[in-house]
Amino acid sequence: MKSSTLSFAACVLFGLTLCLFAQDTAQENKPDFVIPEGKTAAELVVSVREQLVANRPKLGAPEEVVTKYVAEASVFLRDMGDKIIAMKPEDSVLQDAYMMKFQGLEHLANENKPEDVKNVEAFLDEIDRALPDSQLAKLTRAMDLERKTTVFLETEPTEENFKKLLKEVKTLIAQKPVHYQPTIALIFVAVAQQAEEKLQQKGLADKICTELIADIEALKDDNFLPIIRQIEGTQRRMHLLGQEIKIAGITLDGKEFDIKTLRGKVVLIDFFASWCRPCLEELPAIQAAYEKFRDQGFEIVSIGVDFNVPDEVRNLKRLVETKKISWTVLSDELTVKEKMPSIGTYYAVDAIPTMFLVDQEGKVVDVEARGPKWIETLEKLLKN
């Protein structure tokens, strides 16, 4: 598949979601979508992009305005896709048309109305027939599976439906996938964690992790190793409470650190980033606790985990200096550069701040150490 399809997928997604929050050229009035006549298929694709941007609501628009835009844009995409497909254009434009129609149908199906869901399923079959084994066919199946997982969790959390979803996930993974496809495994692991509670099946998520790791390993493709490591980290998190924590890495000043050196002390492990507002909001309470309890055997280890941000190490150093942070601060970026395992990946840290409280024996006693509760636990531990 040519790059235009994936580019258009992003364009459509941005038009219906992220671009809702843009201010330039956005309008306040009723959306005005028009299917032009007398244009080539390629010109129609360009028209779709232009109209999505021109009609998007302004920043801060009322919810009903946004809802109306998404509804009308979805119908527009469906109908424009039909029109372009009927013109039998060249391959790259045809795939754009399939993607835009799919996006329209997919957004309509978000309401989970039987007829709309049926339309999506029928169109996915059409894509499979028209473009068998194509990246587009795999991408649309993966995107639709994301919608189904949301429906499952919100309205249909039954064991039978869970098994159906798992079968689809496994099918996608086994299809000689392109790079984005096995990431559906990460989404499904999160679904399995919630399903475990909804279905009251203890150990379900752990079992799913083991199965999906085996399925991805069977592909024998090193490109998918990061996904395996992330699932392994999630599995490790599931069993972390009461277990000894392993933290080893490089500090911001380039020194090696191992949490074993703090054995005998209660330690707060804080995964954060310089740009993370919730992390900064937690900082005053953490600093207050450190000032109050450090002479009683309390320590903190903060770990900067986002190295996809340019100059993040420098930003972390600046933050440490301006906020007068005096405890140990590690950088996951520097750690990986020294050929050491990523700490964030090892514990599947996919949201920040994430904080663990560790007792004097190095065992985790709290995996959600936020708010006043962890302070109470800290005080009890220090009295022991």
Beta strands, then each sheet from edge to edge (+ up, - down):
strand 1: 248-251
strand 2: 256-258
strand 3: 266-272
strand 4: 298-304
strand 5: 328-331
strand 6: 354-358
strand 7: 364-366
sheet 1: 2+ 1- 5+ 4+ 3+ 6- 7+
end
